[in-house]
Amino acid sequence: MEISRPNQAELTTEEQQELEKLRAIIEQASVDGVITQGERERIALAMRSDGKVTLEELELVRTLITEKVSKGELVLDYL
């Protein structure tokens, strides 16, 4: 399902860099197929580093973590 956000402003260069940094952290954490408590905390810290959590960050987590967990491709080792 595609979500339309017609009133949303384009990401700034800084926001794009933050998003790419978060992507790299998530990909590094999930390379072994398991997200540990420490990795989860590192991801959460990266998301909150600028004092806000954006829709793009949440979408990235959904795509790179939640969907893989639901497909059995990734395990959360902190539940």
PDB file of N, CA, C and O in Angstrom:
ATOM      1  N   MET A   1       0.840  -1.175   0.000  1.00  0.00           N
ATOM      2  CA  MET A   1       0.000   0.000   0.000  1.00  0.00           C
ATOM      3  C   MET A   1       0.885   1.238   0.000  1.00  0.00           C
ATOM      4  O   MET A   1       1.746   1.391   0.866  1.00  0.00           O
ATOM      5  N   GLU A   2       0.679   2.096  -0.945  1.00  0.00           N
ATOM      6  CA  GLU A   2       1.450   3.325  -1.023  1.00  0.00           C
ATOM      7  C   GLU A   2       0.717   4.428  -0.281  1.00  0.00           C
ATOM      8  O   GLU A   2      -0.496   4.586  -0.415  1.00  0.00           O
ATOM      9  N   ILE A   3       1.469   5.188   0.501  1.00  0.00           N
ATOM     10  CA  ILE A   3       0.889   6.282   1.277  1.00  0.00           C
ATOM     11  C   ILE A   3       1.318   7.589   0.641  1.00  0.00           C
ATOM     12  O   ILE A   3       2.503   7.811   0.392  1.00  0.00           O
ATOM     13  N   SER A   4       0.356   8.445   0.383  1.00  0.00           N
ATOM     14  CA  SER A   4       0.629   9.740  -0.215  1.00  0.00           C
ATOM     15  C   SER A   4       0.675  10.805   0.871  1.00  0.00           C
ATOM     16  O   SER A   4      -0.187  10.849   1.748  1.00  0.00           O
ATOM     17  N   ARG A   5       1.685  11.657   0.803  1.00  0.00           N
ATOM     18  CA  ARG A   5       1.818  12.767   1.753  1.00  0.00           C
ATOM     19  C   ARG A   5       2.011  14.052   0.949  1.00  0.00           C
ATOM     20  O   ARG A   5       3.130  14.558   0.860  1.00  0.00           O
ATOM     21  N   PRO A   6       0.943  14.586   0.366  1.00  0.00           N
ATOM     22  CA  PRO A   6       1.076  15.723  -0.539  1.00  0.00           C
ATOM     23  C   PRO A   6       1.589  17.002   0.120  1.00  0.00           C
ATOM     24  O   PRO A   6       2.166  17.844  -0.567  1.00  0.00           O
ATOM     25  N   ASN A   7       1.402  17.171   1.404  1.00  0.00           N
ATOM     26  CA  ASN A   7       1.830  18.395   2.082  1.00  0.00           C
ATOM     27  C   ASN A   7       3.210  18.281   2.713  1.00  0.00           C
ATOM     28  O   ASN A   7       3.685  19.230   3.337  1.00  0.00           O
ATOM     29  N   GLN A   8       3.850  17.148   2.560  1.00  0.00           N
ATOM     30  CA  GLN A   8       5.148  16.936   3.180  1.00  0.00           C
ATOM     31  C   GLN A   8       6.243  17.617   2.369  1.00  0.00           C
ATOM     32  O   GLN A   8       6.305  17.481   1.147  1.00  0.00           O
ATOM     33  N   ALA A   9       7.100  18.348   3.064  1.00  0.00           N
ATOM     34  CA  ALA A   9       8.205  19.039   2.405  1.00  0.00           C
ATOM     35  C   ALA A   9       9.300  18.044   2.030  1.00  0.00           C
ATOM     36  O   ALA A   9       9.416  16.974   2.627  1.00  0.00           O
ATOM     37  N   GLU A  10      10.093  18.411   1.040  1.00  0.00           N
ATOM     38  CA  GLU A  10      11.233  17.589   0.643  1.00  0.00           C
ATOM     39  C   GLU A  10      12.239  17.536   1.789  1.00  0.00           C
ATOM     40  O   GLU A  10      12.357  18.478   2.573  1.00  0.00           O
ATOM     41  N   LEU A  11      12.955  16.428   1.873  1.00  0.00           N
ATOM     42  CA  LEU A  11      13.982  16.296   2.900  1.00  0.00           C
ATOM     43  C   LEU A  11      15.146  17.235   2.598  1.00  0.00           C
ATOM     44  O   LEU A  11      15.535  17.416   1.444  1.00  0.00           O
ATOM     45  N   THR A  12      15.689  17.824   3.651  1.00  0.00           N
ATOM     46  CA  THR A  12      16.881  18.648   3.488  1.00  0.00           C
ATOM     47  C   THR A  12      18.081  17.731   3.278  1.00  0.00           C
ATOM     48  O   THR A  12      17.992  16.522   3.492  1.00  0.00           O
ATOM     49  N   THR A  13      19.189  18.306   2.863  1.00  0.00           N
ATOM     50  CA  THR A  13      20.412  17.530   2.689  1.00  0.00           C
ATOM     51  C   THR A  13      20.808  16.871   4.001  1.00  0.00           C
ATOM     52  O   THR A  13      21.219  15.711   4.015  1.00  0.00           O
ATOM     53  N   GLU A  14      20.688  17.599   5.095  1.00  0.00           N
ATOM     54  CA  GLU A  14      21.026  17.057   6.415  1.00  0.00           C
ATOM     55  C   GLU A  14      20.114  15.884   6.774  1.00  0.00           C
ATOM     56  O   GLU A  14      20.581  14.869   7.291  1.00  0.00           O
ATOM     57  N   GLU A  15      18.813  16.022   6.500  1.00  0.00           N
ATOM     58  CA  GLU A  15      17.869  14.938   6.787  1.00  0.00           C
ATOM     59  C   GLU A  15      18.165  13.709   5.926  1.00  0.00           C
ATOM     60  O   GLU A  15      18.057  12.577   6.399  1.00  0.00           O
ATOM     61  N   GLN A  16      18.533  13.930   4.677  1.00  0.00           N
ATOM     62  CA  GLN A  16      18.893  12.818   3.794  1.00  0.00           C
ATOM     63  C   GLN A  16      20.135  12.096   4.310  1.00  0.00           C
ATOM     64  O   GLN A  16      20.211  10.868   4.258  1.00  0.00           O
ATOM     65  N   GLN A  17      21.105  12.859   4.807  1.00  0.00           N
ATOM     66  CA  GLN A  17      22.317  12.258   5.361  1.00  0.00           C
ATOM     67  C   GLN A  17      21.995  11.448   6.612  1.00  0.00           C
ATOM     68  O   GLN A  17      22.525  10.353   6.801  1.00  0.00           O
ATOM     69  N   GLU A  18      21.124  11.989   7.470  1.00  0.00           N
ATOM     70  CA  GLU A  18      20.707  11.273   8.683  1.00  0.00           C
ATOM     71  C   GLU A  18      20.014   9.963   8.309  1.00  0.00           C
ATOM     72  O   GLU A  18      20.240   8.933   8.943  1.00  0.00           O
ATOM     73  N   LEU A  19      19.177  10.007   7.287  1.00  0.00           N
ATOM     74  CA  LEU A  19      18.456   8.820   6.842  1.00  0.00           C
ATOM     75  C   LEU A  19      19.423   7.763   6.295  1.00  0.00           C
ATOM     76  O   LEU A  19      19.258   6.573   6.565  1.00  0.00           O
ATOM     77  N   GLU A  20      20.410   8.188   5.541  1.00  0.00           N
ATOM     78  CA  GLU A  20      21.403   7.247   5.010  1.00  0.00           C
ATOM     79  C   GLU A  20      22.258   6.663   6.129  1.00  0.00           C
ATOM     80  O   GLU A  20      22.637   5.493   6.076  1.00  0.00           O
ATOM     81  N   LYS A  21      22.562   7.473   7.140  1.00  0.00           N
ATOM     82  CA  LYS A  21      23.313   6.972   8.295  1.00  0.00           C
ATOM     83  C   LYS A  21      22.494   5.911   9.023  1.00  0.00           C
ATOM     84  O   LYS A  21      23.028   4.875   9.419  1.00  0.00           O
ATOM     85  N   LEU A  22      21.193   6.169   9.200  1.00  0.00           N
ATOM     86  CA  LEU A  22      20.310   5.201   9.849  1.00  0.00           C
ATOM     87  C   LEU A  22      20.238   3.917   9.025  1.00  0.00           C
ATOM     88  O   LEU A  22      20.289   2.820   9.581  1.00  0.00           O
ATOM     89  N   ARG A  23      20.120   4.047   7.713  1.00  0.00           N
ATOM     90  CA  ARG A  23      20.080   2.874   6.832  1.00  0.00           C
ATOM     91  C   ARG A  23      21.345   2.028   7.024  1.00  0.00           C
ATOM     92  O   ARG A  23      21.263   0.804   7.128  1.00  0.00           O
ATOM     93  N   ALA A  24      22.495   2.669   7.070  1.00  0.00           N
ATOM     94  CA  ALA A  24      23.762   1.953   7.241  1.00  0.00           C
ATOM     95  C   ALA A  24      23.809   1.237   8.589  1.00  0.00           C
ATOM     96  O   ALA A  24      24.282   0.104   8.674  1.00  0.00           O
ATOM     97  N   ILE A  25      23.323   1.887   9.637  1.00  0.00           N
ATOM     98  CA  ILE A  25      23.304   1.280  10.973  1.00  0.00           C
ATOM     99  C   ILE A  25      22.403   0.051  10.979  1.00  0.00           C
ATOM    100  O   ILE A  25      22.773  -0.992  11.518  1.00  0.00           O
ATOM    101  N   ILE A  26      21.219   0.172  10.380  1.00  0.00           N
ATOM    102  CA  ILE A  26      20.277  -0.952  10.337  1.00  0.00           C
ATOM    103  C   ILE A  26      20.853  -2.103   9.519  1.00  0.00           C
ATOM    104  O   ILE A  26      20.785  -3.258   9.937  1.00  0.00           O
ATOM    105  N   GLU A  27      21.416  -1.794   8.365  1.00  0.00           N
ATOM    106  CA  GLU A  27      21.980  -2.844   7.515  1.00  0.00           C
ATOM    107  C   GLU A  27      23.146  -3.549   8.202  1.00  0.00           C
ATOM    108  O   GLU A  27      23.280  -4.768   8.099  1.00  0.00           O
ATOM    109  N   GLN A  28      23.985  -2.793   8.900  1.00  0.00           N
ATOM    110  CA  GLN A  28      25.103  -3.393   9.627  1.00  0.00           C
ATOM    111  C   GLN A  28      24.584  -4.288  10.755  1.00  0.00           C
ATOM    112  O   GLN A  28      25.109  -5.377  10.983  1.00  0.00           O
ATOM    113  N   ALA A  29      23.551  -3.821  11.457  1.00  0.00           N
ATOM    114  CA  ALA A  29      22.995  -4.585  12.577  1.00  0.00           C
ATOM    115  C   ALA A  29      22.333  -5.876  12.110  1.00  0.00           C
ATOM    116  O   ALA A  29      22.342  -6.871  12.834  1.00  0.00           O
ATOM    117  N   SER A  30      21.769  -5.872  10.926  1.00  0.00           N
ATOM    118  CA  SER A  30      20.999  -7.032  10.470  1.00  0.00           C
ATOM    119  C   SER A  30      21.782  -7.991   9.576  1.00  0.00           C
ATOM    120  O   SER A  30      21.229  -8.987   9.110  1.00  0.00           O
ATOM    121  N   VAL A  31      23.044  -7.709   9.335  1.00  0.00           N
ATOM    122  CA  VAL A  31      23.831  -8.532   8.415  1.00  0.00           C
ATOM    123  C   VAL A  31      23.926  -9.992   8.871  1.00  0.00           C
ATOM    124  O   VAL A  31      24.026 -10.890   8.035  1.00  0.00           O
ATOM    125  N   ASP A  32      23.897 -10.238  10.179  1.00  0.00           N
ATOM    126  CA  ASP A  32      23.982 -11.614  10.682  1.00  0.00           C
ATOM    127  C   ASP A  32      22.616 -12.263  10.880  1.00  0.00           C
ATOM    128  O   ASP A  32      22.526 -13.399  11.345  1.00  0.00           O
ATOM    129  N   GLY A  33      21.543 -11.534  10.523  1.00  0.00           N
ATOM    130  CA  GLY A  33      20.197 -12.088  10.628  1.00  0.00           C
ATOM    131  C   GLY A  33      19.562 -11.945  11.993  1.00  0.00           C
ATOM    132  O   GLY A  33      18.464 -12.451  12.223  1.00  0.00           O
ATOM    133  N   VAL A  34      20.250 -11.252  12.918  1.00  0.00           N
ATOM    134  CA  VAL A  34      19.745 -11.082  14.282  1.00  0.00           C
ATOM    135  C   VAL A  34      19.957  -9.638  14.722  1.00  0.00           C
ATOM    136  O   VAL A  34      21.040  -9.079  14.546  1.00  0.00           O
ATOM    137  N   ILE A  35      18.911  -9.037  15.298  1.00  0.00           N
ATOM    138  CA  ILE A  35      19.029  -7.709  15.907  1.00  0.00           C
ATOM    139  C   ILE A  35      19.066  -7.915  17.417  1.00  0.00           C
ATOM    140  O   ILE A  35      18.110  -8.424  18.002  1.00  0.00           O
ATOM    141  N   THR A  36      20.167  -7.521  18.043  1.00  0.00           N
ATOM    142  CA  THR A  36      20.311  -7.668  19.494  1.00  0.00           C
ATOM    143  C   THR A  36      19.779  -6.427  20.209  1.00  0.00           C
ATOM    144  O   THR A  36      19.445  -5.428  19.572  1.00  0.00           O
ATOM    145  N   GLN A  37      19.704  -6.502  21.523  1.00  0.00           N
ATOM    146  CA  GLN A  37      19.265  -5.361  22.327  1.00  0.00           C
ATOM    147  C   GLN A  37      20.182  -4.155  22.090  1.00  0.00           C
ATOM    148  O   GLN A  37      19.704  -3.033  21.921  1.00  0.00           O
ATOM    149  N   GLY A  38      21.478  -4.387  22.078  1.00  0.00           N
ATOM    150  CA  GLY A  38      22.422  -3.295  21.848  1.00  0.00           C
ATOM    151  C   GLY A  38      22.244  -2.659  20.479  1.00  0.00           C
ATOM    152  O   GLY A  38      22.319  -1.437  20.343  1.00  0.00           O
ATOM    153  N   GLU A  39      22.008  -3.480  19.468  1.00  0.00           N
ATOM    154  CA  GLU A  39      21.784  -2.951  18.115  1.00  0.00           C
ATOM    155  C   GLU A  39      20.476  -2.177  18.051  1.00  0.00           C
ATOM    156  O   GLU A  39      20.399  -1.137  17.399  1.00  0.00           O
ATOM    157  N   ARG A  40      19.448  -2.681  18.726  1.00  0.00           N
ATOM    158  CA  ARG A  40      18.167  -1.975  18.763  1.00  0.00           C
ATOM    159  C   ARG A  40      18.345  -0.606  19.404  1.00  0.00           C
ATOM    160  O   ARG A  40      17.804   0.387  18.917  1.00  0.00           O
ATOM    161  N   GLU A  41      19.101  -0.551  20.493  1.00  0.00           N
ATOM    162  CA  GLU A  41      19.342   0.719  21.172  1.00  0.00           C
ATOM    163  C   GLU A  41      20.124   1.678  20.282  1.00  0.00           C
ATOM    164  O   GLU A  41      19.849   2.878  20.272  1.00  0.00           O
ATOM    165  N   ARG A  42      21.091   1.162  19.538  1.00  0.00           N
ATOM    166  CA  ARG A  42      21.867   2.004  18.624  1.00  0.00           C
ATOM    167  C   ARG A  42      20.977   2.568  17.514  1.00  0.00           C
ATOM    168  O   ARG A  42      21.116   3.732  17.138  1.00  0.00           O
ATOM    169  N   ILE A  43      20.077   1.757  16.998  1.00  0.00           N
ATOM    170  CA  ILE A  43      19.142   2.208  15.964  1.00  0.00           C
ATOM    171  C   ILE A  43      18.220   3.281  16.531  1.00  0.00           C
ATOM    172  O   ILE A  43      18.012   4.318  15.901  1.00  0.00           O
ATOM    173  N   ALA A  44      17.665   3.037  17.722  1.00  0.00           N
ATOM    174  CA  ALA A  44      16.763   4.009  18.351  1.00  0.00           C
ATOM    175  C   ALA A  44      17.488   5.320  18.633  1.00  0.00           C
ATOM    176  O   ALA A  44      16.925   6.394  18.423  1.00  0.00           O
ATOM    177  N   LEU A  45      18.715   5.246  19.100  1.00  0.00           N
ATOM    178  CA  LEU A  45      19.499   6.444  19.381  1.00  0.00           C
ATOM    179  C   LEU A  45      19.742   7.243  18.104  1.00  0.00           C
ATOM    180  O   LEU A  45      19.654   8.471  18.107  1.00  0.00           O
ATOM    181  N   ALA A  46      20.046   6.549  17.026  1.00  0.00           N
ATOM    182  CA  ALA A  46      20.261   7.217  15.739  1.00  0.00           C
ATOM    183  C   ALA A  46      18.983   7.902  15.264  1.00  0.00           C
ATOM    184  O   ALA A  46      19.033   8.994  14.697  1.00  0.00           O
ATOM    185  N   MET A  47      17.844   7.261  15.494  1.00  0.00           N
ATOM    186  CA  MET A  47      16.570   7.849  15.074  1.00  0.00           C
ATOM    187  C   MET A  47      16.264   9.116  15.865  1.00  0.00           C
ATOM    188  O   MET A  47      15.687  10.060  15.325  1.00  0.00           O
ATOM    189  N   ARG A  48      16.645   9.144  17.136  1.00  0.00           N
ATOM    190  CA  ARG A  48      16.330  10.287  18.000  1.00  0.00           C
ATOM    191  C   ARG A  48      17.449  11.317  18.076  1.00  0.00           C
ATOM    192  O   ARG A  48      17.327  12.297  18.812  1.00  0.00           O
ATOM    193  N   SER A  49      18.519  11.123  17.347  1.00  0.00           N
ATOM    194  CA  SER A  49      19.696  11.978  17.478  1.00  0.00           C
ATOM    195  C   SER A  49      19.424  13.452  17.185  1.00  0.00           C
ATOM    196  O   SER A  49      20.091  14.328  17.736  1.00  0.00           O
ATOM    197  N   ASP A  50      18.462  13.724  16.332  1.00  0.00           N
ATOM    198  CA  ASP A  50      18.145  15.116  16.008  1.00  0.00           C
ATOM    199  C   ASP A  50      16.926  15.629  16.773  1.00  0.00           C
ATOM    200  O   ASP A  50      16.419  16.711  16.477  1.00  0.00           O
ATOM    201  N   GLY A  51      16.457  14.863  17.746  1.00  0.00           N
ATOM    202  CA  GLY A  51      15.339  15.299  18.581  1.00  0.00           C
ATOM    203  C   GLY A  51      13.968  15.002  18.014  1.00  0.00           C
ATOM    204  O   GLY A  51      12.957  15.386  18.602  1.00  0.00           O
ATOM    205  N   LYS A  52      13.919  14.321  16.879  1.00  0.00           N
ATOM    206  CA  LYS A  52      12.622  13.973  16.289  1.00  0.00           C
ATOM    207  C   LYS A  52      12.758  12.659  15.530  1.00  0.00           C
ATOM    208  O   LYS A  52      13.849  12.281  15.105  1.00  0.00           O
ATOM    209  N   VAL A  53      11.647  11.980  15.371  1.00  0.00           N
ATOM    210  CA  VAL A  53      11.598  10.762  14.569  1.00  0.00           C
ATOM    211  C   VAL A  53      10.699  11.063  13.378  1.00  0.00           C
ATOM    212  O   VAL A  53       9.528  11.403  13.545  1.00  0.00           O
ATOM    213  N   THR A  54      11.248  10.936  12.183  1.00  0.00           N
ATOM    214  CA  THR A  54      10.494  11.294  10.983  1.00  0.00           C
ATOM    215  C   THR A  54       9.749  10.092  10.408  1.00  0.00           C
ATOM    216  O   THR A  54      10.045   8.941  10.729  1.00  0.00           O
ATOM    217  N   LEU A  55       8.790  10.390   9.563  1.00  0.00           N
ATOM    218  CA  LEU A  55       8.061   9.329   8.868  1.00  0.00           C
ATOM    219  C   LEU A  55       9.006   8.490   8.008  1.00  0.00           C
ATOM    220  O   LEU A  55       8.835   7.277   7.888  1.00  0.00           O
ATOM    221  N   GLU A  56       9.990   9.136   7.420  1.00  0.00           N
ATOM    222  CA  GLU A  56      10.952   8.419   6.581  1.00  0.00           C
ATOM    223  C   GLU A  56      11.768   7.424   7.409  1.00  0.00           C
ATOM    224  O   GLU A  56      12.062   6.320   6.950  1.00  0.00           O
ATOM    225  N   GLU A  57      12.129   7.820   8.625  1.00  0.00           N
ATOM    226  CA  GLU A  57      12.868   6.911   9.503  1.00  0.00           C
ATOM    227  C   GLU A  57      12.003   5.716   9.890  1.00  0.00           C
ATOM    228  O   GLU A  57      12.471   4.578   9.893  1.00  0.00           O
ATOM    229  N   LEU A  58      10.751   5.979  10.212  1.00  0.00           N
ATOM    230  CA  LEU A  58       9.837   4.891  10.562  1.00  0.00           C
ATOM    231  C   LEU A  58       9.620   3.953   9.378  1.00  0.00           C
ATOM    232  O   LEU A  58       9.557   2.735   9.549  1.00  0.00           O
ATOM    233  N   GLU A  59       9.509   4.513   8.197  1.00  0.00           N
ATOM    234  CA  GLU A  59       9.340   3.704   6.984  1.00  0.00           C
ATOM    235  C   GLU A  59      10.577   2.839   6.739  1.00  0.00           C
ATOM    236  O   GLU A  59      10.462   1.683   6.332  1.00  0.00           O
ATOM    237  N   LEU A  60      11.742   3.398   6.985  1.00  0.00           N
ATOM    238  CA  LEU A  60      12.984   2.652   6.817  1.00  0.00           C
ATOM    239  C   LEU A  60      13.040   1.469   7.781  1.00  0.00           C
ATOM    240  O   LEU A  60      13.429   0.368   7.392  1.00  0.00           O
ATOM    241  N   VAL A  61      12.657   1.693   9.026  1.00  0.00           N
ATOM    242  CA  VAL A  61      12.617   0.611  10.014  1.00  0.00           C
ATOM    243  C   VAL A  61      11.611  -0.450   9.584  1.00  0.00           C
ATOM    244  O   VAL A  61      11.878  -1.647   9.691  1.00  0.00           O
ATOM    245  N   ARG A  62      10.462  -0.010   9.101  1.00  0.00           N
ATOM    246  CA  ARG A  62       9.443  -0.967   8.652  1.00  0.00           C
ATOM    247  C   ARG A  62       9.985  -1.825   7.509  1.00  0.00           C
ATOM    248  O   ARG A  62       9.824  -3.046   7.510  1.00  0.00           O
ATOM    249  N   THR A  63      10.613  -1.192   6.559  1.00  0.00           N
ATOM    250  CA  THR A  63      11.118  -1.905   5.389  1.00  0.00           C
ATOM    251  C   THR A  63      12.309  -2.807   5.712  1.00  0.00           C
ATOM    252  O   THR A  63      12.358  -3.955   5.270  1.00  0.00           O
ATOM    253  N   LEU A  64      13.260  -2.294   6.473  1.00  0.00           N
ATOM    254  CA  LEU A  64      14.506  -3.032   6.698  1.00  0.00           C
ATOM    255  C   LEU A  64      14.473  -3.964   7.901  1.00  0.00           C
ATOM    256  O   LEU A  64      15.311  -4.859   8.011  1.00  0.00           O
ATOM    257  N   ILE A  65      13.518  -3.767   8.803  1.00  0.00           N
ATOM    258  CA  ILE A  65      13.450  -4.642   9.975  1.00  0.00           C
ATOM    259  C   ILE A  65      12.118  -5.375  10.053  1.00  0.00           C
ATOM    260  O   ILE A  65      12.086  -6.602   9.967  1.00  0.00           O
ATOM    261  N   THR A  66      11.029  -4.651  10.211  1.00  0.00           N
ATOM    262  CA  THR A  66       9.730  -5.264  10.474  1.00  0.00           C
ATOM    263  C   THR A  66       9.314  -6.246   9.383  1.00  0.00           C
ATOM    264  O   THR A  66       8.873  -7.354   9.688  1.00  0.00           O
ATOM    265  N   GLU A  67       9.448  -5.856   8.126  1.00  0.00           N
ATOM    266  CA  GLU A  67       9.057  -6.756   7.036  1.00  0.00           C
ATOM    267  C   GLU A  67       9.931  -8.004   7.001  1.00  0.00           C
ATOM    268  O   GLU A  67       9.436  -9.097   6.729  1.00  0.00           O
ATOM    269  N   LYS A  68      11.221  -7.854   7.273  1.00  0.00           N
ATOM    270  CA  LYS A  68      12.124  -9.011   7.271  1.00  0.00           C
ATOM    271  C   LYS A  68      11.820  -9.943   8.435  1.00  0.00           C
ATOM    272  O   LYS A  68      11.924 -11.162   8.301  1.00  0.00           O
ATOM    273  N   VAL A  69      11.446  -9.375   9.578  1.00  0.00           N
ATOM    274  CA  VAL A  69      11.065 -10.207  10.725  1.00  0.00           C
ATOM    275  C   VAL A  69       9.820 -11.013  10.379  1.00  0.00           C
ATOM    276  O   VAL A  69       9.755 -12.210  10.659  1.00  0.00           O
ATOM    277  N   SER A  70       8.830 -10.358   9.768  1.00  0.00           N
ATOM    278  CA  SER A  70       7.587 -11.060   9.440  1.00  0.00           C
ATOM    279  C   SER A  70       7.794 -12.153   8.394  1.00  0.00           C
ATOM    280  O   SER A  70       7.027 -13.115   8.352  1.00  0.00           O
ATOM    281  N   LYS A  71       8.817 -12.020   7.552  1.00  0.00           N
ATOM    282  CA  LYS A  71       9.132 -13.040   6.544  1.00  0.00           C
ATOM    283  C   LYS A  71      10.067 -14.121   7.091  1.00  0.00           C
ATOM    284  O   LYS A  71      10.362 -15.094   6.396  1.00  0.00           O
ATOM    285  N   GLY A  72      10.529 -13.956   8.324  1.00  0.00           N
ATOM    286  CA  GLY A  72      11.453 -14.921   8.908  1.00  0.00           C
ATOM    287  C   GLY A  72      12.894 -14.731   8.478  1.00  0.00           C
ATOM    288  O   GLY A  72      13.732 -15.601   8.716  1.00  0.00           O
ATOM    289  N   GLU A  73      13.192 -13.607   7.849  1.00  0.00           N
ATOM    290  CA  GLU A  73      14.548 -13.332   7.371  1.00  0.00           C
ATOM    291  C   GLU A  73      15.422 -12.690   8.444  1.00  0.00           C
ATOM    292  O   GLU A  73      16.643 -12.624   8.296  1.00  0.00           O
ATOM    293  N   LEU A  74      14.801 -12.221   9.519  1.00  0.00           N
ATOM    294  CA  LEU A  74      15.511 -11.505  10.572  1.00  0.00           C
ATOM    295  C   LEU A  74      14.874 -11.858  11.907  1.00  0.00           C
ATOM    296  O   LEU A  74      13.656 -12.013  12.000  1.00  0.00           O
ATOM    297  N   VAL A  75      15.699 -11.985  12.939  1.00  0.00           N
ATOM    298  CA  VAL A  75      15.222 -12.336  14.279  1.00  0.00           C
ATOM    299  C   VAL A  75      15.540 -11.192  15.228  1.00  0.00           C
ATOM    300  O   VAL A  75      16.626 -10.615  15.182  1.00  0.00           O
ATOM    301  N   LEU A  76      14.574 -10.869  16.094  1.00  0.00           N
ATOM    302  CA  LEU A  76      14.797  -9.873  17.137  1.00  0.00           C
ATOM    303  C   LEU A  76      15.186 -10.621  18.401  1.00  0.00           C
ATOM    304  O   LEU A  76      14.384 -11.375  18.952  1.00  0.00           O
ATOM    305  N   ASP A  77      16.404 -10.418  18.858  1.00  0.00           N
ATOM    306  CA  ASP A  77      16.936 -11.162  20.000  1.00  0.00           C
ATOM    307  C   ASP A  77      16.826 -10.364  21.298  1.00  0.00           C
ATOM    308  O   ASP A  77      17.688 -10.469  22.170  1.00  0.00           O
ATOM    309  N   TYR A  78      15.771  -9.572  21.425  1.00  0.00           N
ATOM    310  CA  TYR A  78      15.610  -8.768  22.634  1.00  0.00           C
ATOM    311  C   TYR A  78      14.193  -8.813  23.167  1.00  0.00           C
ATOM    312  O   TYR A  78      13.867  -8.082  24.102  1.00  0.00           O
ATOM    313  N   LEU A  79      13.356  -9.639  22.605  1.00  0.00           N
ATOM    314  CA  LEU A  79      11.967  -9.726  23.068  1.00  0.00           C
ATOM    315  C   LEU A  79      11.823 -10.751  24.160  1.00  0.00           C
ATOM    316  O   LEU A  79      10.722 -10.959  24.670  1.00  0.00           O
TER     317      LEU A  79
END
